């Protein structure tokens, strides 16, 4: 294979002149601003370069990589200036500078998410919760942790809710949902295959489908009936950052608050769940 974990740019420069017009468009687009590609999906690269998604994937494979994500990871390694993906001028050198950096980006993620949220979509999502008798949550990696947070919060409101990080369990559970079920997929990129597949199964089963993602133009948004967008800029090397979590958790708390205010049994269930664990503290 020509591609290597740290040879995306070298492999790109080694391409000959015998490329098809479509692949040449992609090559020119990547070379023009490789840093920008780190924060894009395959759909966005295809649209920006004037090629098809299949051509983008073929381009990556022609370079010797297994696919688009593999190419992005290698490209990120080539371009990274620090372990957290910062350029040298942004690198914090003291605890004070690091605190200021992470606080700034967490605050920015919250503000950007607030601006991006479609409140009509939020209202529709709340209606999904109010009519649901069972809730499935799908997410892997860092998004799986957010899914667990969702499950914990809505369990306290009396819902039959479960989060699934295992793709097989997610798919099997999704297949048993019905019209009174709600399936929620959490994926920052919107391209996590296992999460997309689970939501597809849930939708075919008749469940209502909701996605929480950073990308409106993504495979998960095509499947979900309602998509809520969070905002944070991450490369393949900086996934799972606090700022990424902040946007997701803002949406979680917003949905929880709105549902709690409208669900008749909410206060009773909150009191009962609190009493159930009251003796677990000294």
TAMO-V119566 format. One record per run of one state. SS is the DSSP state (A for helix, B for strand, O for the rest). FROM is the first residue (numbers start at 0). TO is the last residue. If there is no record, write none. Layout:
# TAMO-V119566
ss	from	to
SS	FROM	TO
SS	FROM	TO
This chain:
# TAMO-V119566
ss	from	to
O	0	6
A	7	12
O	13	19
A	20	31
O	32	32
A	33	36
O	37	40
A	41	48
O	49	51
A	52	61
O	62	66
A	67	78
O	79	86
A	87	89
O	90	93
A	94	115
O	116	117
A	118	130
O	131	132
B	133	137
O	138	140
A	141	154
O	155	158
B	159	163
O	164	165
A	166	174
O	175	179
B	180	185
O	186	191
A	192	203
O	204	206
B	207	212
O	213	217
A	218	222
O	223	224
B	225	228
O	229	240
A	241	261
O	262	264
A	265	275
O	276	276
A	277	279
O	280	281
